[in-house]
Amino acid sequence: MTARRFVLPVLLFLAAVALWEIAVRAFAVPAYILPAPTRVVATFFRHFPLLLGHAGVTLAEILLGLLLGGAGGLGLAILLYSSTALRQALQPFLIASQMMPVFAIAPLLIVWLGYGLGPKVAVAALIGFFPVAVNTLDGLCATPQDRIDLFRTMGASPGQMLRKLLFPTALPSLFSGLKVAATLSVVGATIGEWVGARRGLGYLMLQSNARLRVDLVFAAILMLTTIGLSLFAGFRIIERRVLHWAIHHRPPE
């Protein structure tokens, strides 16, 4: 069953790539409009040092954005859980904040923070903040009331309750939010680089597109996809180990 989960998506992906290759060659599509997958892969390896240099900048923006967005989302979730009145007051604003397009905020961040790492990190943090906050809050609210009552009866302080009951219970939801935030932060950092940057994969994509180097644009997309998948897989590995530890160290029923 586990092998089937991986084999079917890989076969579907290979079929789509083969169809793409056949269609480009059959219709003689110019490379500046749609390059063949073989050309994209060849460009990826031929320009790998260039891609790797820009990827380092983008990865730094993504990781810093994830760190800030994840910490802010976790902190806000704990704050909202601790106060029903605050949750009722702020939750609509939290949801409304996601209705604003990131493209509308990014130019302002460039004006306020300049062309350095700041605005790209800010966009990545803002776009990854929401899934962490909402998922963690849902996980905290899903804590069984009988366990909360038991901890209170035993005289647990709010800090002890958070560390030993609420936080372990919310861990699956927290990691769900982090995995979503990891993929969205890739998008956020790229958008920030599109708006204004001197380095990064988003900047490389714009420069390559202006020179009709569409194969290099696709190579940059391939690098971004690799980064996103690696972050998602990394969080899945950490999630399994942390949850395994939490299960074996949680309080008895």
N, C-alpha and C positions, 0 to 999 in steps of 0.2 A: 504493500500500500504506500509506503514511504517513497519507494523508487518510482511508482506511478505518478505521484504528486510532482516529481521533478521531470520525468521523461515527457509527459504530455505537453507541459508548457514549452520545453526545449524543442520538441518536434514541431509545435505550432509556430514558434519563432523562426525556426529554420525554413519552414514552408513559406512563411511570409517573406523572408529574405530572398529565397529562391524565386518567388513570384516577382519580387521587385527587380531582381537581376534580369530575369527573362523579359519583363515588360520594357525595361530601359533599353536592352539590346534589340528587341523586336521592333520597337518604334523609333529607334535611333535618337533617343532623347539626348540633347546636348548636356554635357557635364555641368555647365553653368546654370542649368535649370534643375536637373535632378541627376546626380552622379550615381553610378552603380555601386552596390555594396562593396564589391571587390576594390573599387577605386577608393572608397571611403576608408576601408581597412588599410590599404596600402598607404594612404595619406596619413592615417593615424600613426603608423609605425615609422614612416619617413620623417614626420615632424614631431615625434614623441618628445624629444628634449624641449621643444618650444611649448608643447601642450602641458608638459609636466611643470614647467616654470610658471605658467599662468594658473595651473591647477593648484599649486601651492598657495597662491594668494587667495583664490576662491575658497579653498578648504579652510584656511585660517578664518575667513569671514564667516563661513558656515559654522565652524566649531565655536567661535566666540558668540555668534548669534544664538546657537543652541544653548550654550551655557547661560547666557543672560535671560533668554526667553524661558528656558526650563526652570531656572531658579525663581524668576518672577512669577511664572504660572503656578509653581508649587507653593510659593509663599502666599499668593493671593487665594489659592484654594483653601489653605489652612485658615487664613483670616476669615474668609466667607463662611467656612464651616463653623467656626467658633462663635459667630454672631448671626442669628437668624435675621435680625433687623438689617444688618449690613448686607447680608446676602440678598434680601428682597430689594434693597435700595440699589445695589451695584450690579446685580446679575443682568438686568436689561441693558445697561451700558456696556457690559462685557460682550454681550451678544451683538449689540448695535455696532461695536467697534469693528466687527468682521464684515459689516456691510460696506465699509469704505474700501474702494479698490486700492491696492498697494501702489499702483501706478500714480494715483493721485497724491500719495504721501511722499514717494521717493524723490521727486524734484525739490520739494520743500526741505527734505533732509540734506540734500546736496547743498542747498543755499545756507542752511544752518550749520552744517558740520564739515563742509568742504569736500574735496575729492579723495580723501584718504580712506582708511578702513571704516571710520565712524559711520557714515550713512549706510554702507552695505551691511555692516554688523547690525545696525538698528533695524533695517528692513527684515533681515533674517530673524532677528529676535522678535519683532512684532508679529511676523507671520507664523512663527512657531509657538508663540506665547499662548494663543487661544486653545489649541488642542490639549496642551499640558494642563492648563487651568481647569478646563471643563471636565476632562476625563478624571483628573485627580479629585475634583470636587464630587463627581458622581461616585467615585470609589469610597471616599470618606463617608458620604451620606448612605452608602450601602452597608455600613457596619451594623451587624445585628444589634438591636436594642437590648436584648437580654445580656449580651456580653458587656455592653457599656454599663448596664446596671450592676453587673457582677463586679467590674473594676471599681465602680463608685462605692459599692458596699465594702470592698476590701480596703478602701481608703486611698486609692491611687490618686496621685496628683495629676493635673492636666498634662504636664510634661510626660509623666510615666504612661498615661493613657495614650498620648500621641505616639510615643516611641514603641510601645509594646502591643498596642491594639489597632489604633486607627491607621497609622502609617503602614504596618504590614498588610492590613486588609486592603488598603488602597493601592498596593504595589502593582498588581496586574493592570489596573486602570492607568496608573502613572506611566508604565512602560508602553501601554497602547498609545497614550498621548505623545510620548517621546519618539516612538517610531513614526508616527504621522508628522511630528514636528521636524524630524530629521530630513524627510523627503521635501517638506514644504520649505525648509530653510535653504535647500539647494536652489529652489525657485526664487526665493527672496533675495539671496546673494546675487544671482544672475540678473534679476531685474534691477537691483541697485547698480550693477556694473553697466547695464544698458543705458541707464540714465546719465551716468557720469563716472568714468574711471580711466585710469591709465594702465592698469594691469588687470589680469583675471580672464577667465574663460568667456565671460559675457562680453568683455571688451574685445577679445580676440574674435568672437563671432561677428561683432559689428564691423570690425576692420576687414575681416575676410569677406563678408557679404558685400561690402562696398567695392571690393576688388573682384567680385564675381567668383571668388574661390569657395563655391558652395561645398566642395568636398571637404575643405578645412572647417567649414561651419558644422558639417555633420560629424567630423572627427571630434570637435569640441563638445558637441552634444553627446557623443559616445563617452567621452571622458567624464562629463557631468553625470551621465547615467551610471557609470561605474562608481563614482563617488557616492551617489545616492543609494545604490544597492549595497555598497560596502557599509555605509552607516546603518542602514536598516538591518543588515545581517549582524553587524556588531552589537546593536541593541538587543536583537533576538538572543544572541549567545549570552550576553550579560543578564538578560531577563531570566533565562532558564536557570542560570547558576544562582542568581539572587533569590528567585522564588523557591528553588530547591532548598536553599539554606533557610529561608523563612518558614517553609513548611515543617522542617525538622527542628526549628527552634521556637515555634509558636506556643503559647500557653495551652495546657491541656483543656479538653472540653469540660 
